[in-house]
Amino acid sequence: MRRRSLLSTALTTVVVAAAMVVPAAGAAPVTTLAAPDIDVAAVKQHLTQLNTIATQNGGNRRSTSAGYRASVAYVKDKLTAAGYTVTEQPCTSGCTSGAGPNVIAEWPGGNANNVYMFGAHLDSVSAGPGINDNGSGSASILETALTLARVNPTMLNKVRFGWWTDEEQGLNGSKFYVNQLPATERAKIKAYYNFDMVASTNGGYFINNITTAQSAPMKAYWDSLGLQPEENREGAGRSDDYYFGQAGIPSSGYATGASADKTAAQVAKWGGTAGDFDPCYHRACDTTANISDTHLNRSADGIAYTLWDRAVGSNPGPDFSVGVSPTSGSVAAGSSVQATVSTQTTSGSAQSVQLSASGLPSGATASFNPSSVTTGSSSTLTISTTTSTPSGTYPVTITATGSVTHTATYNLTVTGGPGGGCTGTNPNDVAIPDNSPTAVTSSIVISGCAGNASSTSKVEVHIKHTYRGDLVVSLLAPDGSSYSLSNRSGGSADNIDQTFTINLSTEVANGTWKLSVRDAAAVDVGTIDTWTLTLN
């Protein structure tokens, strides 16, 4: 959220004018349509990634920084993979010099003349990573968008999402977006919903323009939880809904409070303590530790409820989600390892789903107890290996089949088998900051591999980047020796998906090996997706 400025002198006028907006044509009534539950753990995973991006890029995600551009790449990659039409919109006027783009994503289907838009600013202040302000809003609408894609219901109206640049410098990204829209396109947006700071640790429950028609589903959801929400007076005129309202587009949104003090009456109603709603507002401590899971969960679920109420044409069919915990494990060849496979009903009634596993290494088997579950229940996965199971790391796909099919991935590491532990994989994403003087690295630890590496060692690399010619990629041996894999080659082509064969016969195999990647030119950002090292 932007700090108070001259905009605050007009707050009374803005609130009164917004409250008088007549509901737009095509607006749906508040219904009992079943919206899916948004998995707060998935929202928090996005927050963890945004925090990591900030840590890797000077501690913040300011609109002009590499951290912001890496945040853009993260959001864009998720949405594109889910089937959205995604646009990076450069802010060519009115933004801080060097500010990154807005991200606009639209879901297919629905009446294109009735657009319901959900937005949040993606940038932080310079002082910290901005995880509540405003990773919380950005992550909540991102997971809502991904859930919409997974459920894939029949659409009545068009849904569009926006992640705004340069909000902290003056609401500049959203202002640019609204101002460049032709009048006919503005008229198609029947409501804009804004989410800025929705997980404050000492939070309250606030709704922008709470008495208006566009706010009805948001209020209805929080009322159903007995939360007694109030008008968001602290945030009026201070976030990205402001310029939508100025353009005559009805707006609403959730917030849980910033630097204003929680009153005694609000403490009695909502709990917490007297004092700032967010004690880390615009500070370095606005990290993943500065998040209220309860407020985050209630906000994300209310966003989904509002989206389904405004834009979904019929009740979604029966659907579910599947996950595995932990997501990875290590086992000595000849032994077994266990994990828990959990399911959850996301729409419709609970259903029976059959569980199976694929991608197992030679000599390994998987069993589930029970082998089929009713959604909402869990099963114990046991992976058993033999002494002949090769050492290495294997992504095992867990498949749950019911009325639809969903999958989860469990990364299995086998040690002590044939191959002597001479191979390994790191499947964890690492953001690559734009035009950085320093490289980022991803590590693989090799142990139990006798002697030196092979003269025909293999490095399989998968990097997502929209201009691979920017990248300097090297393999770092445990003793610090560097082996060049790709030095700004490939021109304007996307991504690196390549296996490199190199002579590592002078290197002791055991130890920590690192893939080093540096972006040596401006504009594009990317991610180390996965890489595999085979030394024998």
TAKAVEN-V64178 format. One record per helix or strand. SS is the DSSP state (2 for helix, 1 for strand). FROM is the first residue (numbers start at 0). TO is the last residue. Records with the same first field share a line. If there is no record, write none. Layout:
# TAKAVEN-V64178
SS=FROM-TO + FROM-TO
This chain:
# TAKAVEN-V64178
2=5-18 + 39-55 + 65-81 + 130-150 + 171-179 + 182-187 + 212-223 + 240-245 + 263-269 + 292-310 + 467-469
1=84-88 + 101-105 + 110-120 + 154-154 + 156-163 + 188-194 + 205-206 + 229-230 + 250-254 + 260-261 + 274-275 + 311-311 + 318-324 + 327-331 + 335-346 + 351-357 + 364-368 + 371-373 + 377-383 + 391-400 + 404-414 + 422-425 + 429-431 + 439-445 + 451-451 + 456-464 + 470-475 + 481-486 + 495-501 + 507-507 + 510-518 + 525-533
